[in-house]
């Protein structure tokens, strides 16, 4: 007979719902302020529909990684601080960029986010390699988003 580990399932469910739910809430709250279509964009700027797809995938990977650490008892204070710290910084970036239109400040903010995501990925990797490696797309995307942010600031001054 197959035994279902409900505690593990619940841990993964919560680990997935936190970033996905907060990301969706942030997207909803800023949706009326989105002016991406009206901005001058740099080369390589993706179409608007790609952003929610990319962020959903990244939030999913965050949740899976965190779930791996939580279910194995590896989510200590350093992991939790890195994870929830970068998530808070992540969720505030669109407020600065889209709602407040503080494009230069948003670039500085996203540069901090890149550092925090790298720190988080390292801490995850030190505890469980897969959890850390799953954050490589997040690092790549935040670097790419930094390029977009700075470029759009410069092109739309």
N, C-alpha and C positions, 0 to 999 in steps of 0.2 A: 504494500500500500504506500502511496506517495503521501508524504507528510508536508503540509503547507506551513511555512514559517510566516505567520501573520505579522509578527513583529518586524521582520525584515521587509516584508511587502509594505507595511505602513511607513517604515523609515524611508524607503525609496520614494513612496508616494509623496510624503512631506518634503523630502529633499528635492523632488521635481517641481512640486507645486509652489514652493517659495520663490525661486527665480522666475518661473513661467508666469505665476500670478502677479508678482510685483512688476515684471516687465510689461505684462498686458495692461495693468492698471496705469502705469506710467504712460504707455502709448495712448490709452484712452484719455487721460488727463491732458496731454499735450496736443491731441489731435486737432483741435481748433487753431493751434498756433503754427502748424507745419507750413513752412514756406519754401520747402526744398525745390518745388517745381519752378518757383520764381527766381531762384538764385542762379547767378552765373556759375557754371560748374567747370572743374578742371578735366583734363583727359582722364579716362578710366572711371569717371563717376558713373555708378550703376543706376539703373532705372529705379524709381521709387518703390515698386512692388518688391524689390529684392531685400530691402531693409527688414521688414517684419519676418521674412523667411529666414534670413541670416541670424537675426537676433533670437528667434525662436529656437533655432538649432543650437546656438551658443548657450542659451539658458538651459536647454535640455542637457547638453554636455556638462554644464556646471552642476546641474542637479544629479546627474549620474555619478560624476566624480565625487561629489560630496556624499552621496548615498553609499558609495563604495567605502569611503573612510568611516562613515557613521556605523554601517553594519559590521565593520571589523573592529570597532572600538578604537579607531585611529584619529578621531577628530578631537584633538586636544585644544587647549586655549590658543596656541599659536595658529593652528589651522582655522579655528572659528573666527579669530580676529582677522586673519588675512581674507577669509572667504566673505564674511559679512561686511568687512570694511570696503573691499573692492566692489561689492554689490551695491552698497550705499552710494559710493562715488559714481558708479556706472549709472544708477537710476537718476542721479541729479544732473548728469551731463545734458540730456535733451532739454531740461528746464532752462539751463543757461544758454544753450545754442538756439533753441526754437522759441521758447516763451519769452525770455528776457532779451534775446538777440545779442547776447554778449559773446560774440564770435571769438574774439581774441582770448577772453577769459576762459571760454569753453575749450580752446586749444590747450591752454595751460592745464586746465582740469583734466583733459583727456591724456595729456602727457603724464600726469600723476597717476591716472588710471592704468596706463601701460605699465608703469613701475609696479603698482600694486598687483596687477594681474600676473606679472612675472614672479613676484614674490610668492603669490598664492600658488602658482604652478610649481614652483620649486618646493614649497612646503608640502604640497600634495605629493609630488614625486618622491620626496624623501621618505614619506610614509607608505606609499603604494605607487609603483611606477605607472600603472595604467591610469590612475586618477590624475597624475601629473601630465601624462602625454595627451590625455583628452582635452587639455587646456591649450594645446598648441594652436588650434584654429582660432581660439579667442585672442591669443597674443597676436597672431597674424591680422585678424580683423581689426583689433584696436589700433595697431600700427597703420593699417590702411585707412581707418576712420580718422586718425590723426592727420594723415596727408590730406584727406578730403576737407577736414575742418580748417586747417591752415590755408589751404588753397581757396576755399570759399570765402574765408575772411579776406584774403588778399584780393580776390576778384570782385568782391562786393563792398569794398570800403566806401 
